[in-house]
Every structure is written in C-alpha cells, then in structure tokens.
Amino acid sequence: MNKITNVDEYISQFEGEVKERLILLRETIKGLVPEATETIGYQMPTYKLKRNLVHFAGYKNHIGFYPIPSGIKAFEKELKPYTTSKGAVQFPHNKPFPIELIKKIVRFRVKEESTN
C-alpha cells in the first residue's frame, strides 16, 4: 500500500457518495477555516491551526469525523443519533450527511484553539 501524501490523493481512493461527502467535508472545513493547514495525519485528512483541529476519513459504511474529545463532548446531545467514542463520530452513509452540525463542531474547535 502506498503512503498517502496529500488530501487529493486520499479522496481519489473513493468513489460515488463517499467521495462526494469527503469533498463536501473538505470544502466546508477549508471554507470555514481558510487559514488552517491541510495535511495528512494518521493517514487521513487533517486540519491544523496551532495544533490538530479536526481529522476525517472515509469508510465503506460511514464517514469518520475526529474533532478531538472536547468537540464530541460539547455536542453530545446533537451527536446522540450517531455512534461516537471519546474523540470520534461516525456519520453513516444511510443517513443524511449532517453538514450543519459539522460546521458547528468545526467553529467550536476553531474558537477553542484560538483561546489556547
């Protein structure tokens, strides 16, 4: 397996709805935080300000979104319909993609990072 070196390469591995969701997620994050550095971390798209802001990844059945534990905790109620763990949430492909919720989480993380 070749090591992914940029987000374009990462997204190009996918097809159909998964690819569309990954592109939308990327465009949303870049639109909200144009100053964030886009890189690959843990073999997935990663956005940084001073430190890691958010990561995301495509999977067969869901999009994984990783806003660190504080981003999950702050939106516990809104994330109830989804599978979550300490620092991750799974947005299944068989449900509408919650882009407005993702925007709120990204804005929260930006604010959190700008105060640290």
C-alpha distances in whole Angstrom, upper triangle without the diagonal:
4,6,9,12,15,16,17,13,12,15,14,12,15,18,22,23,20,19,23,23,21,22,26,25,23,27,29,27,28,31,32,31,31,31,28,25,22,19,16,16,14,12,14,17,20,23,26,29,30,28,25,27,24,21,20,17,16,16,18,21,22,21,21,23,23,27,27,30,33,31,31,35,36,36,36,39,37,33,35,34,30,28,28,28,29,27,25,26,25,26,26,25,29,31,31,29,31,31,34,34,30,32,35,32,31,34,35,32,33,37,36,34,37,39,37
4,6,9,12,14,14,10,11,14,13,11,15,18,22,23,20,19,23,23,20,21,25,23,22,25,27,26,26,29,31,29,28,29,26,23,19,16,13,15,14,11,13,15,18,21,24,27,28,26,24,25,23,20,19,17,17,18,19,23,23,21,21,23,23,26,27,30,32,31,31,35,36,35,36,39,37,34,36,35,31,30,29,28,29,27,25,26,25,26,27,26,30,31,32,29,31,30,34,33,30,31,34,31,30,33,34,31,32,35,34,32,35,38,36
4,6,9,12,13,10,10,13,13,12,15,19,22,23,20,19,22,22,19,20,23,22,20,23,25,23,23,27,28,26,26,25,22,19,16,13,10,11,11,8,10,13,15,18,20,24,25,22,20,22,20,17,17,15,16,17,19,23,22,20,19,21,20,23,24,27,29,28,29,32,33,33,34,37,35,32,34,33,30,28,27,26,27,24,23,24,24,25,26,26,29,31,31,28,30,29,32,31,27,29,31,29,27,30,31,28,28,32,31,29,31,34,32
4,6,8,9,6,6,10,10,10,13,17,20,21,18,16,19,19,15,16,20,18,16,19,21,20,19,23,24,23,22,22,19,16,13,10,7,10,10,6,8,10,12,15,18,21,23,21,18,20,18,14,14,12,13,16,18,21,20,18,17,18,18,21,22,25,28,26,27,30,31,31,32,34,32,30,32,31,28,27,26,25,26,23,21,22,22,23,24,23,27,28,28,25,27,25,28,28,24,26,28,26,24,27,28,25,26,29,29,26,29,32,30
4,7,9,7,8,11,12,12,15,19,22,23,20,17,20,20,16,17,20,18,16,18,21,19,18,22,23,21,20,20,17,14,11,8,6,9,11,8,9,10,11,14,16,19,21,19,17,19,17,15,15,14,16,18,21,24,22,20,19,19,19,21,22,26,28,26,27,31,31,31,33,35,33,31,34,33,30,29,27,27,27,24,23,24,24,25,26,26,29,30,30,26,28,26,29,28,25,25,28,26,23,26,28,24,24,28,28,25,27,30,29
4,6,6,6,9,10,12,14,17,20,20,18,15,17,17,14,13,16,15,12,15,17,16,14,18,20,18,17,17,15,12,8,6,6,10,12,9,9,8,10,12,14,17,19,18,16,17,15,13,13,13,14,18,20,23,21,18,18,18,18,19,21,25,26,24,26,29,30,29,31,33,31,29,32,31,28,27,26,26,26,23,21,23,22,23,24,24,28,28,27,24,25,23,26,26,22,22,25,23,21,23,25,22,22,26,26,23,25,28,27
4,5,5,6,8,10,12,15,17,17,14,12,14,14,10,10,13,12,9,11,14,13,12,15,17,16,15,16,13,11,8,7,7,10,12,10,8,6,8,10,13,17,19,18,15,15,14,11,10,10,12,15,18,20,18,15,15,15,16,17,20,23,24,22,23,27,27,26,28,30,28,26,29,28,25,25,24,24,25,21,19,20,20,19,21,20,24,24,23,20,21,19,22,22,19,19,22,21,18,21,23,20,20,24,24,22,24,27,27
4,5,5,6,9,11,13,15,16,14,11,13,14,10,9,13,13,10,12,15,15,13,16,19,18,17,18,16,14,11,10,10,14,16,12,11,9,12,14,17,20,23,22,19,19,17,15,13,13,13,16,19,21,19,16,17,18,19,21,23,27,28,25,27,30,30,29,31,33,30,28,31,30,27,27,27,27,28,24,22,23,22,21,22,21,25,25,24,21,22,20,23,24,21,21,24,23,21,23,26,23,23,27,27,26,27,31,30
4,6,5,7,10,13,16,17,14,12,14,15,12,12,16,15,13,15,18,17,17,20,22,21,20,21,19,16,13,11,10,13,14,11,10,10,13,16,19,22,24,23,20,21,18,15,14,13,13,15,17,20,19,17,17,18,20,22,24,27,29,27,28,31,32,31,32,34,32,29,32,31,28,27,27,27,28,25,23,23,22,22,22,21,25,26,25,22,24,23,26,26,23,24,27,25,23,26,28,25,26,29,29,27,29,33,32
4,6,6,8,11,14,15,12,10,13,13,9,10,14,13,11,14,17,16,16,19,21,20,19,21,18,16,12,10,9,11,12,8,7,7,11,14,17,21,23,21,18,18,16,12,11,9,9,12,14,17,16,13,14,15,16,19,21,24,26,24,24,28,29,27,29,31,28,26,29,27,24,23,23,23,24,21,19,19,18,18,19,18,22,23,23,20,21,20,23,23,20,21,24,22,20,24,25,23,24,27,27,25,28,31,30
4,5,6,9,11,12,9,6,9,10,7,7,11,11,9,12,15,15,15,17,19,19,19,21,18,17,13,13,11,14,15,12,9,9,12,15,18,22,24,23,19,19,16,13,11,9,8,11,13,16,14,12,13,14,17,19,22,25,26,24,24,28,28,27,28,30,27,25,27,26,23,23,23,24,25,22,19,19,17,17,17,16,20,20,20,17,19,18,21,22,18,20,23,22,20,23,25,23,23,27,27,26,28,31,31
4,5,8,11,12,11,7,11,12,10,10,14,14,13,15,18,18,18,20,23,22,22,24,21,20,16,15,14,17,17,14,12,12,16,18,22,25,28,26,23,23,20,17,14,12,11,13,14,17,17,15,17,18,20,23,25,28,30,27,28,32,32,30,32,33,30,28,31,29,26,26,26,27,29,25,23,22,21,20,20,18,21,23,22,20,22,21,24,25,22,23,27,25,23,27,29,27,27,31,31,30,32,35,34
4,7,11,12,10,8,12,13,11,12,15,15,15,17,20,20,20,23,25,25,24,26,23,21,18,16,14,16,16,12,12,13,16,19,23,26,29,26,23,23,20,17,14,11,9,11,12,15,15,14,15,18,20,23,25,28,30,27,27,31,32,30,31,33,30,28,30,28,25,24,25,26,27,24,22,21,19,19,18,17,20,22,22,20,23,22,25,26,23,24,28,26,24,28,30,27,28,32,32,31,33,36,35
4,7,9,6,5,9,10,9,10,13,14,14,16,18,19,20,22,24,24,24,26,24,22,19,18,16,18,18,14,13,13,17,20,23,27,29,27,24,23,20,17,13,11,8,9,9,12,12,12,14,16,19,22,24,27,29,26,26,30,30,28,29,31,28,25,27,25,22,22,23,24,26,24,21,20,17,16,15,13,17,18,19,17,20,19,23,23,21,23,26,24,23,27,28,27,28,31,31,31,33,36,35
4,7,6,5,8,10,10,11,13,15,15,17,19,20,21,23,25,26,26,28,26,25,21,21,19,22,21,18,16,16,20,22,26,29,32,30,27,26,23,20,16,13,10,11,10,13,13,13,16,18,21,24,27,29,31,28,28,32,32,30,31,31,28,26,28,26,23,23,25,27,29,26,23,21,18,17,16,13,16,18,18,16,20,19,23,24,22,24,27,26,25,28,30,29,30,33,34,33,35,38,38
4,6,5,6,9,10,11,12,14,16,17,18,20,21,22,24,26,26,29,27,26,23,23,22,24,24,21,18,18,22,24,27,30,33,32,28,27,23,21,17,15,12,12,11,13,13,13,17,19,22,25,28,30,31,28,28,31,31,29,30,30,27,25,27,24,22,23,25,27,29,27,23,21,18,16,14,11,13,15,15,14,18,18,21,22,21,22,26,25,25,28,30,29,30,33,34,33,36,38,38
4,5,5,6,9,10,10,12,14,15,16,18,20,21,22,24,25,27,25,26,22,23,22,23,23,21,18,17,21,22,26,29,32,30,26,25,21,19,15,13,10,11,10,11,10,11,14,16,20,22,25,27,29,25,24,28,28,25,26,26,23,21,23,20,19,20,22,24,27,24,21,18,15,13,11,8,10,12,11,10,14,14,18,19,17,19,22,22,22,25,27,26,27,30,31,31,33,36,36
4,5,5,6,9,10,11,12,14,15,17,18,20,21,22,23,26,23,23,20,20,18,20,19,17,14,14,17,19,23,26,29,27,23,22,18,16,12,10,7,8,8,9,8,8,11,13,17,19,22,24,26,23,22,26,26,24,25,25,22,20,22,20,17,18,19,21,24,21,18,16,13,11,10,8,11,12,12,11,14,14,18,18,16,18,21,20,20,23,25,24,25,29,29,29,31,34,34
4,5,5,6,9,10,11,12,14,15,16,18,20,21,21,24,22,21,18,18,17,19,19,16,14,13,16,18,22,25,28,26,23,21,18,16,12,10,8,10,11,12,11,10,13,14,18,20,23,26,27,24,24,28,28,25,27,28,24,23,25,23,20,21,22,24,26,23,20,18,16,14,14,11,15,15,15,13,16,15,19,19,17,19,22,21,20,23,25,24,25,28,29,28,30,33,33
4,5,5,6,9,10,11,12,14,15,16,18,20,20,23,21,22,18,19,19,21,21,19,16,15,18,19,22,25,28,27,24,22,19,17,13,13,10,13,13,14,12,11,14,15,18,20,24,26,27,24,24,27,27,24,26,27,23,22,24,22,20,21,22,25,26,24,20,18,16,14,14,11,14,14,13,11,14,12,16,17,15,17,20,20,19,22,24,24,24,27,28,28,30,33,33
4,5,5,6,9,10,10,12,14,15,16,18,19,22,20,20,17,18,18,19,20,18,14,13,16,17,20,23,26,24,21,19,16,14,11,10,9,11,12,12,10,8,11,12,15,17,20,23,24,20,20,24,23,21,22,23,20,18,21,18,16,18,19,21,23,20,17,15,13,10,11,9,12,12,10,8,10,9,13,14,12,14,17,17,16,19,21,20,21,24,25,25,27,30,30
4,5,5,6,9,10,11,12,14,15,16,17,19,17,17,14,15,14,16,16,14,11,10,12,14,17,20,23,22,18,17,13,11,8,8,7,10,12,13,11,8,10,10,13,15,19,21,22,19,20,23,23,21,23,24,21,19,22,20,18,18,19,20,22,19,16,15,13,11,13,11,15,15,14,11,13,11,15,15,12,14,17,16,15,18,20,19,20,23,24,23,25,28,28
4,5,5,6,8,10,11,12,14,15,15,18,16,16,13,15,15,17,19,17,13,11,13,14,18,20,24,23,20,18,15,13,11,11,11,14,16,17,14,11,14,13,16,18,21,24,25,21,22,26,25,23,25,26,23,22,25,23,21,22,22,24,25,22,19,18,17,15,16,14,18,17,15,12,14,12,15,16,14,14,18,18,16,18,21,20,20,24,25,24,26,29,29
4,5,5,6,9,10,10,12,14,15,18,16,17,15,17,17,19,21,19,15,13,15,15,18,20,24,23,20,17,15,14,12,12,12,15,17,17,14,11,14,13,16,17,20,23,23,20,20,24,23,21,23,24,20,19,22,21,19,21,21,23,24,21,18,17,16,13,15,14,17,15,13,10,11,8,12,13,11,11,15,15,14,16,19,18,19,22,23,23,24,27,28
4,6,5,6,9,10,11,12,13,16,14,15,13,14,15,16,18,16,13,10,11,11,15,17,21,19,16,14,11,10,8,10,11,14,16,16,13,10,11,9,12,13,16,19,20,16,17,20,20,18,20,21,18,17,20,19,17,18,18,20,21,18,15,14,13,12,14,14,17,15,13,10,10,8,11,11,8,9,13,12,11,13,16,15,16,19,20,20,21,24,25
4,5,5,6,8,10,10,11,13,11,12,9,11,12,15,16,15,12,8,10,9,13,15,19,18,15,13,11,10,9,11,12,15,18,19,16,12,13,11,13,14,17,20,21,18,19,22,22,20,23,24,21,20,24,23,20,21,21,22,22,19,17,16,16,15,17,17,20,19,17,13,14,11,14,15,11,11,15,14,11,14,17,15,15,19,20,19,21,24,24
4,6,5,6,9,10,10,13,12,13,11,14,16,18,20,19,15,12,13,12,15,16,20,20,17,15,13,13,12,14,15,19,21,21,18,15,16,14,16,16,20,23,23,19,21,24,23,22,24,25,22,22,25,24,22,24,23,25,25,22,20,19,19,17,19,18,21,20,17,14,14,11,13,15,12,11,15,15,12,14,17,17,16,19,21,20,21,24,25
4,6,5,6,8,10,13,12,14,13,16,17,19,21,20,16,13,13,12,15,16,19,19,17,14,12,13,12,15,16,19,21,21,18,14,15,13,15,14,18,21,20,17,18,21,20,18,21,22,19,19,22,22,20,22,21,23,23,20,18,17,17,16,18,18,21,19,16,12,12,8,10,11,9,7,11,12,9,11,14,14,13,16,18,18,19,22,23
4,5,5,6,8,10,9,11,10,13,14,16,18,18,14,11,10,8,11,12,16,15,13,10,9,10,10,13,15,19,22,22,18,15,14,12,13,12,15,18,18,14,17,20,18,17,21,22,19,19,22,22,20,21,20,21,21,18,16,16,17,16,19,19,22,21,18,14,13,10,11,12,9,8,11,10,7,9,12,11,10,14,15,15,16,19,20
4,6,5,5,8,7,9,8,12,14,16,19,19,15,12,11,9,11,12,16,16,14,12,11,12,13,16,18,21,24,24,21,17,17,15,16,15,18,21,21,18,20,23,22,21,24,26,23,22,26,26,24,25,24,25,25,21,20,20,21,19,22,22,25,24,21,18,17,13,15,16,13,11,14,14,10,12,15,14,12,15,17,16,17,20,21
4,6,6,9,10,12,12,16,18,20,23,22,19,15,15,12,14,14,18,18,17,14,14,15,16,18,20,23,26,26,23,19,20,17,18,17,20,23,22,19,21,24,22,21,24,25,22,23,26,26,25,26,25,27,26,23,22,21,22,20,23,23,26,24,21,17,16,13,13,15,12,10,13,14,11,11,15,14,13,15,18,17,17,21,22
4,6,9,9,12,13,16,19,20,23,23,19,16,14,11,13,12,16,17,15,12,12,14,15,19,21,24,27,26,23,19,19,16,16,14,18,20,19,16,19,21,19,18,22,23,20,20,24,25,23,25,23,25,24,21,20,20,21,20,23,23,26,24,21,17,16,12,12,13,11,8,10,11,8,7,11,11,9,12,14,14,14,17,19
4,5,5,9,10,14,17,18,21,21,18,14,12,9,9,9,12,13,13,10,11,13,15,18,21,24,27,27,24,20,19,16,16,14,17,20,18,16,19,21,19,19,23,24,22,22,26,26,25,26,24,25,24,20,20,20,22,21,25,25,28,26,23,20,18,15,15,16,13,10,12,12,8,8,11,10,8,11,13,12,12,15,17
4,5,8,9,13,16,18,22,21,19,15,13,10,11,10,14,15,15,12,13,15,17,20,22,26,29,29,26,22,21,19,19,17,20,23,22,19,22,25,23,23,27,28,26,25,29,30,28,29,27,28,27,23,23,23,25,24,27,27,30,28,25,22,21,17,18,19,16,13,16,16,12,12,15,14,11,14,16,15,14,18,19
4,6,9,13,16,17,21,21,19,15,13,10,9,7,11,13,13,12,14,16,18,21,24,27,30,31,27,24,23,20,19,17,19,22,21,19,23,25,23,24,27,29,27,27,31,31,29,30,28,28,27,23,23,24,26,26,29,29,32,31,28,25,23,20,20,21,18,16,17,17,13,13,16,14,11,13,15,13,12,16,16
4,6,9,13,14,17,18,15,12,9,6,5,5,9,10,9,8,10,12,14,18,20,24,27,28,24,21,19,17,16,14,16,19,19,17,20,22,21,22,25,27,25,24,28,29,27,27,25,25,23,20,20,21,23,23,26,27,30,28,27,23,22,19,19,19,16,14,16,15,11,12,14,12,9,13,14,11,12,15,15
4,6,10,11,15,15,14,10,8,5,5,6,9,10,9,9,11,12,14,17,20,23,27,28,25,21,19,17,16,15,17,20,20,19,22,24,24,24,27,29,27,26,30,30,28,28,26,25,24,20,20,22,23,24,27,27,31,30,28,24,23,21,22,22,18,17,19,18,14,15,17,14,12,16,16,13,14,18,17
4,7,9,13,13,10,7,6,5,7,9,12,12,10,10,10,10,12,14,16,20,23,25,22,18,17,15,15,15,17,20,21,19,21,24,24,24,26,29,27,25,29,29,26,26,24,24,23,19,19,20,21,21,24,24,28,27,26,22,22,19,21,21,17,17,19,17,14,16,18,15,14,18,18,16,17,21,20
4,6,10,9,8,6,5,6,8,11,13,12,10,11,11,10,11,13,16,19,22,24,21,18,17,15,14,15,16,20,21,20,22,25,25,25,27,30,28,26,29,29,26,26,24,23,23,19,19,20,21,22,24,25,28,28,27,23,23,21,23,23,19,19,22,19,16,19,20,17,17,20,20,17,19,22,21
4,7,6,5,5,5,8,10,14,15,13,11,12,11,9,10,11,13,16,20,22,19,16,15,14,13,15,16,20,21,20,21,24,25,25,27,30,28,25,28,28,25,24,22,22,21,18,17,19,19,20,22,23,27,27,26,23,23,22,24,23,19,20,23,20,18,21,22,18,19,22,22,19,22,24,23
4,5,5,6,6,9,10,14,14,12,9,11,10,8,10,11,14,16,20,21,19,16,14,13,12,13,13,17,19,18,19,22,23,24,25,28,27,24,27,27,24,22,20,19,18,15,15,17,18,20,22,23,27,27,27,23,23,22,24,23,19,21,22,19,17,20,21,17,18,21,20,18,21,23,21
4,6,8,8,12,13,17,17,14,11,14,12,9,10,10,13,15,18,20,18,15,13,13,11,14,13,16,19,18,19,22,24,24,25,28,26,23,26,26,22,21,19,17,17,14,14,16,17,19,21,22,26,26,26,23,24,23,25,24,20,22,24,20,19,22,22,19,20,24,22,20,23,25,23
4,7,9,13,15,18,20,17,14,15,13,10,10,9,11,13,16,18,17,14,13,13,13,16,16,19,22,21,21,24,26,26,26,29,28,25,27,27,23,21,20,19,19,17,15,17,17,19,20,21,25,25,26,22,24,23,25,24,21,23,25,22,20,24,24,21,22,25,24,22,25,28,26
4,6,10,13,16,18,15,12,13,10,7,6,6,9,11,15,16,14,11,10,10,10,13,14,18,20,18,19,22,23,23,24,26,24,22,24,24,20,19,18,18,18,15,13,15,15,16,18,18,22,22,22,19,20,19,22,21,17,19,21,18,17,20,21,18,19,23,22,20,23,26,24
4,7,10,14,16,14,11,11,9,6,6,7,10,13,17,18,15,12,11,10,10,12,14,18,19,17,18,22,22,22,23,26,24,21,24,24,21,20,19,19,19,15,14,15,15,16,18,19,22,22,21,18,19,17,20,19,15,16,19,16,14,18,19,16,17,20,20,18,21,24,22
4,7,10,12,10,7,8,6,4,7,9,13,16,20,20,17,14,12,10,9,10,12,15,17,15,17,20,20,20,22,25,23,21,24,24,21,21,19,18,18,14,13,15,16,17,20,21,25,24,23,19,19,17,19,18,15,15,17,15,12,15,16,13,14,17,17,15,17,20,19
4,7,10,9,6,5,6,6,9,12,15,19,22,23,20,16,14,12,10,10,12,16,16,14,17,19,19,19,22,25,23,21,25,25,22,22,20,20,19,15,15,16,18,19,22,23,26,25,24,20,19,17,18,17,14,14,16,13,10,13,14,11,10,14,14,12,14,17,16
4,6,5,4,5,7,9,12,16,19,22,26,26,23,19,17,14,12,11,12,16,16,14,17,20,19,20,23,26,24,23,26,27,25,24,22,21,19,16,17,19,21,22,25,26,29,28,27,23,22,20,20,20,16,16,17,14,11,13,14,10,9,13,12,9,11,14,13
4,5,7,6,10,12,16,19,22,26,29,29,26,22,20,17,15,13,14,17,16,15,18,20,19,21,24,26,25,24,28,29,27,27,24,23,21,18,19,21,23,24,28,29,32,30,29,25,23,21,21,20,17,16,17,15,12,12,13,10,8,11,11,7,8,12,11
4,7,8,12,14,18,21,25,28,31,32,28,25,22,19,16,14,14,17,16,16,19,21,20,22,25,28,27,26,29,31,29,28,25,24,21,18,20,23,25,26,30,32,35,33,32,28,26,24,24,23,20,19,19,17,14,15,15,11,10,12,11,7,8,11,9
4,6,9,12,15,18,22,25,29,29,25,22,19,16,13,12,11,14,14,14,17,19,19,20,23,26,25,24,27,29,26,25,22,21,18,15,17,20,22,24,27,29,32,31,30,26,25,23,23,22,19,19,19,16,14,15,14,11,10,13,11,8,10,12,10
4,6,8,12,15,18,21,25,25,22,18,16,13,10,9,8,12,12,12,15,17,17,18,20,24,22,21,24,25,23,22,19,18,16,12,14,16,19,20,24,25,29,27,26,23,22,20,21,19,16,16,17,14,11,14,13,9,10,13,11,9,12,14,12
4,7,11,14,18,21,24,24,20,17,14,11,9,7,8,11,11,10,13,15,14,16,18,21,19,18,22,23,21,20,18,17,15,12,13,15,17,18,22,24,27,25,24,20,19,17,17,16,13,13,13,10,8,10,10,6,7,10,9,7,10,13,12
4,7,11,14,17,20,20,17,13,11,7,6,4,7,11,11,9,11,14,14,14,17,19,18,16,19,20,18,17,15,15,14,10,10,11,14,15,18,20,23,21,21,17,16,14,15,14,10,11,12,9,7,11,11,8,9,13,12,11,14,16,15
4,7,11,13,17,17,14,11,8,6,5,7,9,12,14,12,13,16,17,16,18,21,19,17,20,20,17,16,14,14,14,10,9,11,12,13,16,18,21,20,20,16,16,15,17,15,12,13,15,12,10,14,14,11,13,16,16,14,18,20,19
4,7,10,14,14,11,7,5,4,6,9,11,14,16,13,14,17,18,17,18,21,18,16,19,18,15,15,14,14,15,11,9,10,10,11,13,14,18,17,17,13,14,13,16,14,11,13,15,13,12,15,16,14,16,19,18,18,21,23,22
4,7,10,11,9,6,5,7,9,12,14,17,19,16,16,20,21,20,20,23,20,17,20,19,16,15,14,15,16,13,11,11,10,10,12,13,16,17,17,14,15,15,18,17,14,16,19,16,15,19,20,18,20,23,22,21,24,27,26
4,7,8,7,5,6,9,12,15,17,20,22,19,18,22,23,21,22,24,21,18,21,19,16,15,15,17,19,16,13,12,10,10,10,10,14,15,15,13,15,15,19,18,15,18,20,18,18,22,22,21,23,26,25,25,28,30,29
4,6,5,6,7,11,13,17,19,21,23,21,19,23,25,22,22,24,22,19,20,18,15,14,15,16,19,17,13,12,9,10,9,9,13,14,16,14,16,17,21,20,17,21,23,20,21,24,25,23,25,28,28,28,31,33,32
4,6,8,10,14,17,20,22,24,26,24,22,26,27,25,24,26,23,20,21,19,16,15,17,18,21,20,16,15,11,11,9,8,11,14,16,15,18,19,22,22,20,23,25,23,24,27,28,27,29,32,31,31,34,36,35
4,7,10,13,16,19,21,22,25,22,20,23,25,22,22,23,20,17,18,15,13,12,14,17,20,19,15,13,9,9,6,6,8,10,13,12,15,17,20,19,18,21,23,22,22,26,26,26,28,31,30,30,33,35,35
4,6,9,13,16,18,19,21,19,17,20,21,19,19,20,17,14,16,13,10,10,12,14,17,16,12,9,6,5,4,5,8,9,11,10,12,14,17,16,14,18,20,18,19,22,23,22,24,27,26,27,30,32,31
4,6,10,13,15,17,19,16,15,19,20,17,18,19,17,14,16,14,11,11,12,14,16,14,10,8,6,5,6,7,11,11,12,9,11,12,15,14,12,15,17,15,15,19,20,19,21,24,23,23,26,28,28
4,7,10,12,14,16,13,12,16,17,16,16,18,16,13,15,14,11,10,10,11,13,10,7,6,5,6,9,11,14,14,14,12,12,13,16,14,11,15,16,14,14,18,18,16,19,22,21,21,24,26,25
4,6,9,11,13,10,10,14,14,13,14,16,14,11,14,14,11,11,10,11,12,9,6,5,6,8,11,13,16,15,15,12,11,11,14,11,9,12,13,10,10,14,14,13,15,18,17,17,20,22,22
4,6,8,10,8,8,12,13,13,14,17,15,13,16,16,13,12,10,10,9,6,4,7,9,11,14,17,19,18,18,15,14,14,16,13,10,13,14,10,10,14,13,11,14,16,15,15,18,20,19
4,7,7,5,7,10,10,11,12,15,14,12,16,17,14,14,11,11,10,6,7,8,12,13,17,19,22,20,19,16,15,14,15,12,9,11,11,7,7,11,9,7,10,13,11,11,15,16,16
4,6,6,7,9,11,12,13,16,16,14,17,18,16,15,11,10,8,4,7,10,13,16,19,22,24,23,23,20,18,18,18,15,13,15,14,10,11,13,11,9,12,14,11,11,15,16,14
4,5,5,6,9,10,10,14,15,13,15,17,15,14,10,8,5,4,7,10,14,16,20,23,25,23,23,21,19,19,19,16,14,16,15,11,13,15,12,10,14,15,12,13,17,17,15
4,5,5,6,9,10,13,14,13,15,18,16,16,12,11,9,7,10,12,16,18,21,24,26,24,24,21,19,19,18,15,14,15,13,10,11,12,9,8,12,12,9,11,14,14,13
4,6,5,7,9,12,11,10,13,16,14,14,11,11,9,7,9,10,13,15,19,21,23,21,20,18,15,15,14,11,10,11,10,6,8,10,7,6,10,11,9,11,14,15,14
4,6,5,6,10,10,8,10,13,11,11,8,8,7,6,7,7,11,13,16,20,21,19,19,17,14,15,15,11,11,13,11,8,11,13,10,10,14,15,13,15,18,18,18
4,5,5,9,10,9,11,14,13,13,10,10,8,8,10,11,14,16,19,23,24,22,22,20,17,18,17,13,14,15,13,10,13,14,11,12,15,15,13,15,18,18,18
4,6,8,9,10,12,15,14,15,13,13,12,11,12,13,16,17,21,23,25,22,21,19,16,17,15,12,12,13,10,8,11,12,8,10,13,12,11,14,16,16,16
4,6,5,6,9,11,11,13,11,12,12,11,12,11,14,14,17,20,21,18,18,16,13,14,12,9,10,12,9,7,11,12,9,11,15,14,14,16,19,19,20
4,6,5,6,10,10,11,9,11,11,11,11,10,13,14,17,20,21,18,18,17,14,16,15,11,13,15,12,11,14,16,13,14,18,18,16,19,22,21,22
4,5,5,9,10,12,11,14,14,15,14,13,15,15,17,20,20,17,17,17,14,16,15,11,14,16,13,12,16,17,15,17,20,20,19,22,24,24,25
4,6,7,9,12,11,14,15,15,14,11,13,12,15,18,18,14,14,13,10,12,11,8,10,12,10,10,14,15,14,16,19,19,19,21,23,24,25
4,6,6,8,7,11,12,12,10,8,9,9,12,15,16,13,13,12,10,12,12,9,10,13,12,10,14,16,14,15,19,19,19,21,24,24,25
4,5,8,8,11,13,14,12,10,11,11,13,16,16,14,15,14,13,16,15,12,14,17,15,14,18,19,18,19,22,23,22,24,27,27,28
4,7,9,13,15,16,13,10,10,9,10,13,12,10,12,12,11,14,15,12,14,17,16,15,19,21,20,21,24,25,24,27,29,30,30
4,6,10,13,13,10,7,6,6,8,11,12,10,12,11,10,14,15,12,13,16,16,14,17,20,19,19,22,24,23,25,28,28,29
4,7,11,11,8,6,5,8,9,13,13,12,14,14,14,16,18,15,15,18,18,16,18,21,20,20,23,25,23,25,28,29,28
4,7,8,6,4,6,9,11,15,16,15,17,15,14,17,18,14,14,17,17,14,16,19,17,17,21,22,20,22,25,25,25
4,6,5,6,9,12,15,18,20,19,20,19,18,19,20,17,16,19,18,15,17,20,18,17,21,22,20,21,24,25,24
4,6,9,12,15,18,21,23,22,23,21,19,21,21,18,17,19,18,15,17,19,17,15,19,20,17,18,22,22,20
4,7,11,14,17,20,22,21,21,19,17,18,19,16,14,17,16,12,13,16,14,12,16,17,15,16,19,20,18
4,7,10,13,16,18,17,18,16,15,16,17,14,12,15,15,12,13,16,15,13,17,19,17,18,21,22,21
4,7,10,13,15,14,14,12,12,13,15,12,10,14,14,11,13,16,15,15,18,20,19,20,23,24,24
4,6,9,11,11,12,11,11,13,15,13,12,15,16,14,15,19,18,18,21,23,22,23,26,27,27
4,7,9,7,8,7,8,10,13,11,10,14,15,14,15,18,18,18,21,23,23,24,27,28,28
4,5,6,8,8,10,13,16,14,14,17,19,17,19,22,22,22,25,27,27,28,30,32,32
4,5,7,7,11,13,16,16,15,18,20,19,20,23,24,24,26,29,29,30,32,34,34
4,7,9,12,15,17,17,17,20,22,21,23,26,26,27,29,31,31,32,35,36,37
4,6,9,12,14,14,14,17,19,18,20,23,23,24,26,28,29,30,32,34,35
4,6,9,11,11,12,15,16,17,18,21,22,23,25,26,27,29,31,32,33
4,6,9,9,9,12,14,14,15,17,19,19,21,23,24,25,27,29,30
4,6,5,6,9,10,11,12,14,16,17,19,20,21,23,25,26,27
4,5,5,6,9,10,10,12,14,15,16,18,20,21,22,25,26
4,5,5,6,9,10,11,12,14,15,17,18,20,21,23,25
4,5,5,6,9,10,11,12,14,15,16,18,20,22,23
4,5,5,6,9,10,11,12,14,15,16,18,20,21
4,5,5,6,9,10,11,12,14,15,16,19,20
4,6,5,6,9,10,11,12,14,15,17,19
4,5,5,6,9,10,10,12,14,16,17
4,5,5,6,9,10,10,12,14,15
4,5,5,6,9,10,11,13,15
4,5,5,6,9,10,11,13
4,5,5,6,8,10,11
4,5,5,6,9,10
4,5,5,6,9
4,6,5,7
4,5,5
4,6
4
